[in-house]
């Protein structure tokens, strides 16, 4: 069965977390474990994801350093964090697959 899964940016940063890279990696590992399990069950997965908290954090970082480094426009920050979250999910899924074997096809 083909399953479309939307992963919100908040699934990668917990409610009481600061959003450190270690926290995001740990949360993405939990998501990846479930994705790999679905793949092992024979499902075809179509993934999409959000990046709200990630782009907000990057915007705050850029705004805070505007005197030293010119900040980038919001659309560029959105693109950067979309890539970041996609990379994170892909890496965690690959790590989980390596540890547990490939999904059944």
Secondary structure by P-SEA (a helix, b strand, c coil): cbbbbbbcccccccccccccaaaaaaaaaaaaaaaaaaaaabbbbbbbbbcaaaaaaaaaaaaaaccccccccaaaaaaaaaaaaaaaaaaaaaaaaaacccccc
